[in-house]
C-alpha cells in the first residue's frame, strides 16, 4: 500500500524540514514541515496535516514538544519554537 494523501489535500511544498527529538542517536522524527507552515505527521499507517502549530510526544523519552510556525513566510521559515534541543522542552515541561 502506498502512503498517499487523498486527492485535493494540501501537500508539503518547497523545502521540507525535519522536526526531531534528540533524546538519542539517530534522532527520533516527530514530523516534517514546509515553508508554507504545513506540518505533516505520520501515525501508524495514516498521515495527518496541521497548519501553524503541533504538539507531539516523543515515543522514546516521553517529552512533549510544541512546534509553532508562522503561516506562509516568503523569506524562509524561521519557526518560533525551532526544532527543539533536548533541554529546551524539558525545562518547559518540568
C-alpha positions in Angstrom: 0.0 0.0 0.0 1.3 3.4 -0.9 1.2 6.2 1.6 -0.8 8.8 -0.2 -2.9 11.8 0.8 -6.5 12.0 -0.6 -6.9 13.9 -3.8 -7.4 17.6 -3.2 -5.4 17.6 0.1 -2.7 20.2 0.6 0.7 18.8 0.1 4.0 19.8 1.6 5.6 22.1 -1.0 9.1 23.5 -1.4 11.8 22.8 1.1 10.9 20.3 3.7 12.4 20.3 7.2 12.6 17.6 9.9 11.3 18.1 13.4 13.2 15.8 15.7 13.6 14.8 19.3 17.3 14.5 20.1 16.9 12.1 23.0 19.0 9.5 21.2 21.2 9.0 18.2 19.9 8.8 15.5 17.2 11.4 16.4 13.5 10.5 16.5 11.5 12.1 13.7 8.4 13.8 15.1 7.1 15.4 11.9 8.1 17.2 8.7 7.1 20.8 7.9 7.5 23.1 4.9 8.0 26.8 4.1 4.2 27.4 4.0 3.6 26.4 7.6 2.2 22.9 6.8 3.2 20.2 9.2 2.9 16.5 8.3 2.9 13.8 10.9 2.6 10.1 10.3 0.9 8.0 13.0 1.0 4.3 12.3 -0.4 3.9 8.7 -2.0 7.4 8.5 -0.7 10.8 7.6 -2.1 14.0 9.2 -1.6 17.6 8.2 -1.7 20.5 10.5 -1.1 24.2 9.9 0.8 26.6 12.2 1.4 24.5 15.3 1.5 21.0 16.6 2.2 19.3 19.9 3.9 15.9 19.8 5.2 13.5 22.4 8.4 11.6 21.7 7.6 7.8 21.7 11.1 7.0 23.2 11.6 9.5 26.1 8.0 10.8 26.6 9.0 14.5 26.3 6.2 16.8 25.0 7.4 19.1 22.1 5.5 22.0 20.6 6.2 23.4 17.2 4.8 26.8 16.2 5.3 28.0 12.7 4.3 31.3 11.0 1.8 30.9 8.2 3.4 31.1 4.7 6.5 33.3 5.2 8.1 34.2 1.9 11.5 35.0 3.4 12.2 31.4 4.5 10.9 29.6 7.5 12.1 30.5 11.0 10.0 28.5 13.5 9.1 30.4 16.7 10.0 27.2 18.5 12.8 25.8 16.4 13.2 22.0 16.2 13.9 21.9 19.9 17.2 20.9 21.5 16.6 18.3 24.1 17.0 20.7 27.0 14.6 23.4 25.7 11.4 21.4 26.0 12.5 19.6 29.2 12.8 22.9 31.0 9.3 23.9 29.8 7.6 20.7 30.9 9.4 20.0 34.2 
